[in-house]
Amino acid sequence: MTVESLYPRLEPLLAQVQKPIQYVGGELNAQVKPWDDVAVHWALMYPDAYEVGLPNQGLMILYEVLNERADALAERTYAVWPDLAGLMREHGVGQFTVDAHRPVREFDLLGVSFATELGYTNLLEALDLAGVPLHAVDRDESHPVVVAGGHAAFNPEPVSDFVDCAVLGDGEQVVGDITDVVAAWKDQGRPGGRVELLARLSRVDGVYVPRFYAVSYAADGTIAEVRRTRDDVPARVGKRTVMDLDEWPYPKQPLVPLAESVHERMSVEIFRGCTRGCRFCQAGMITRPVRERTITGIGSMVDAGLKATGYEEVGLLSLSSADHSEIGQLAKELADRYEGTNTGLSLPSTRVDAFNVTLANELSRNGRRSGLTFAPEGGSERIRRVINKTVSKEDLVRTVTTAYANGWRQVKLYFMCGLPTETDEDVLEIAELAVEVIRAGREASGSKDIRCTVSIGGFVPKPHTPFQWAAQASAETIDHRLRILREAINADRRIGRSIGLRYHDGKPGVIEGLLSRGDRRVGKVIERVWRDGGHFDGWSEHFSYDRWQTAAAEELAAFGLDLAWFTTRERTEHEVLPWDHLDSGLDKEWLWDDWQDAISEDEVGDCRWTGCYDCGVCPTMGTDIQIGPTGRSLLPLTPVSR
Amino acid sequence: MARTPDGPPPPPTVQKLRLRYTKRGPLRFASHRDLARALERALRRAQVPMAFSAGFSPHPKISYMGAAPTGAASEAEYFEIGLSARRDPEQVRAALDASLPPGIDVLECVEAVEGSGSLADRLDATRWRIDLPGVDADQLSAAVQTFLAQEVVLVAKRTKNGTKDVDAREAVVSAAVAVEAGCAILLVVVRQLTPTVRPDDVMAALAAVADLHPPLPARAVREAQGRLDDSGDVADPLGPDRVASSRCQGEPAQV
């Protein structure tokens, strides 16, 4: 059965919409394989606008890994803006892939990568546009199997009505295993229909099929029990972990769009995982252990990627890039290699550490020093002990001053507001810090032309972290603290005019909190919001707090619950959490102890340097820390052009 | 303590090349900014030795001119690049073409000859072909006659400073109707004035004077761009460089 391209019917609509280029595909390094040449067809979706979704590394990696298989193809699809969605409904054009414009409805699998929970309504919109029933139970074997992945998939319960399965952890290997299962089932003539396929998938390591687990609730609204309904599915589903990243040098051929994206550079992931132990950080908790790419592995990826893309900047990506065991040598040798080629090198935001200024200096050796970003996260030393991101005020001021002295004109500082145990005073210290940074910076640089931007967002407690039990701060609390912070910064205009404050109000965080720690009952709220017109919830111009609040009040009342129950309520030690049957490897007792340590302001070290503290991940998952130094160097490359 | 870049200034421009490229198929939906990004990345992949501006954020020396609007296809887009080392124009054309996605095809590359004048000055008119599926050719002919008979046809045009009335008639040098495979086609030569009168402005003018409302979106292709010649057609803008370079072929081209 061959599948027709929707492009001839889509094209007349594109003349009538904003930024039509985002729907036509044809990116450099995109692939289109003949439909009938392969057994298994994957549509991969990033549930946000093309400009946000295209640069996503995870999706790019899976796209390439799957397309390398002779028996599979993968195409990409993104959230469609309301202008085109309206025209598609009017003209009966379904959700399409941008590669060959094939209807998503015809694929065997629809993989959706959830970096954030605010993409859930966009999945519903895409399913509806595709003509796929919203509820997994209403789908038959002609419909794609909807697979959720990404960090949010570590608690997929709120979307368990809409997805057929969720994949925990690294995707590189598990997509292959899933492909094998689907190929075999199709080859055998689809025995047992969709239920049998899902049962087979549930036996793939890392794959969770919600319909095979029943949830019962206690009188107080908490979960009484999550019980499997078949004995051939695992009682707990564990995450997948890719070991030896050098064997997975993806993306090898990064996609380069014609359209502008939010990330106009190439990225190379230099390591995965982080054991710094910041207690708010879900990414750092669920991606353990640290697995480094070697310096030589990184060197070849940078070289191959630049040749394949023509990008003029490379970002060295990870959760805390300066922690790579060979970062100093890597920065120097890459800067040497690309000197005089107009190729920029950059690190994402870094920890507050003078060494990171040295690194940034090296990477920008002969380029412009515009802005440096540090992430102290907490305003006071006390709150930084609570979140386990310890840096003294003196060190912070010294580091930032060093940056100004080295010619950096702008320093951006990331903070969070609404952290557990936080008071107004903790937040007000951010203002003091910023003032001190500007004073010392003006002195050190001898210039008034320096700026400090304070960027602050509301903290959202996440599953599989020590703060998973914490009460989330209310939107009113967040807004109050942001207001007094703004007033404090503006108190002295002579200094305050050099300080920028960027913040978001507390409301979207409350909804993110509901979706992050919600259970299956929250699915009703998501569906209601989408039916009331909600989507693109990550965009302030589309997000409607009122719509969410109304939907939550009306849909949760049936269960005797409300929005506050899911967000500002502190959980007790033995409460069954919606994600307890999903195993990130972290020992729940260790997480609880770390939560108690947080409250008593006790810090914990990093197991890369201070020895194992029994978080549980390595023994549970059969993994190990993989770090250098390797002692190797980057080989000189044959010079290109000048 | 303003920093200045270490080391010598970037090498100067030693050769200017002028290129013609297309915007075909789905890539007609690319904007001029999308195209600029794509061309700059392709120049890097093709290892063309671009000259750069000095300073901390050096930019490759590229001039774009007269970009066709988003949604319009083109057979005749032009840009000019400055190189820091001499290259054979045809080799640059082939290498760049191979580095660009299908639909952006580099058709010609010539060396700009000193004293031959600026390329932008040679681009003052466009010949558009506008396919109008579902439109009756006789009705279109009548509409065009009505339009041509007017002295002034004002159409509302969105500009940076809000909506502005623009005279579409003044810009139109000639307009004719053809039929191909049952589809009515409007062939129109438009002078490039400021603000530019584009195919959708011409269609708005036909709607205004003759109530012509195509049932399907019009599809415009810029067939040629150049200086308006005496016969009312559009001359090849690279012609002067070709003539001049054929006169001084003594200089060996390097690769």
Chai-1 contact restraints between the chains, C-beta under 6 A:
chainA,res_idxA,chainB,res_idxB,connection_type,confidence,min_distance_angstrom,max_distance_angstrom,comment,restraint_id
A,P12,B,L216,contact,1.0,0.0,6.0,A-B,restraint_1
A,P12,B,P217,contact,1.0,0.0,6.0,A-B,restraint_2
A,L14,B,F29,contact,1.0,0.0,6.0,A-B,restraint_3
A,A15,B,G71,contact,1.0,0.0,6.0,A-B,restraint_4
A,A15,B,P217,contact,1.0,0.0,6.0,A-B,restraint_5
A,P20,B,F29,contact,1.0,0.0,6.0,A-B,restraint_6
A,I21,B,F29,contact,1.0,0.0,6.0,A-B,restraint_7
A,I21,B,A30,contact,1.0,0.0,6.0,A-B,restraint_8
A,I21,B,D34,contact,1.0,0.0,6.0,A-B,restraint_9
A,V24,B,P26,contact,1.0,0.0,6.0,A-B,restraint_10
A,V24,B,F29,contact,1.0,0.0,6.0,A-B,restraint_11
A,G26,B,P26,contact,1.0,0.0,6.0,A-B,restraint_12
A,G26,B,P101,contact,1.0,0.0,6.0,A-B,restraint_13
A,L258,B,A30,contact,1.0,0.0,6.0,A-B,restraint_14
A,L258,B,D34,contact,1.0,0.0,6.0,A-B,restraint_15
A,L258,B,A38,contact,1.0,0.0,6.0,A-B,restraint_16
A,A259,B,D34,contact,1.0,0.0,6.0,A-B,restraint_17
A,G310,B,R41,contact,1.0,0.0,6.0,A-B,restraint_18
A,G310,B,R44,contact,1.0,0.0,6.0,A-B,restraint_19
A,G310,B,R45,contact,1.0,0.0,6.0,A-B,restraint_20
A,N342,B,P58,contact,1.0,0.0,6.0,A-B,restraint_21
A,N366,B,P5,contact,1.0,0.0,6.0,A-B,restraint_22
A,N366,B,D6,contact,1.0,0.0,6.0,A-B,restraint_23
A,R368,B,F56,contact,1.0,0.0,6.0,A-B,restraint_24
A,R368,B,S57,contact,1.0,0.0,6.0,A-B,restraint_25
A,G407,B,R3,contact,1.0,0.0,6.0,A-B,restraint_26
A,V640,B,Q47,contact,1.0,0.0,6.0,A-B,restraint_27
A,S641,B,Q47,contact,1.0,0.0,6.0,A-B,restraint_28
A,S641,B,P49,contact,1.0,0.0,6.0,A-B,restraint_29
A,R642,B,P49,contact,1.0,0.0,6.0,A-B,restraint_30
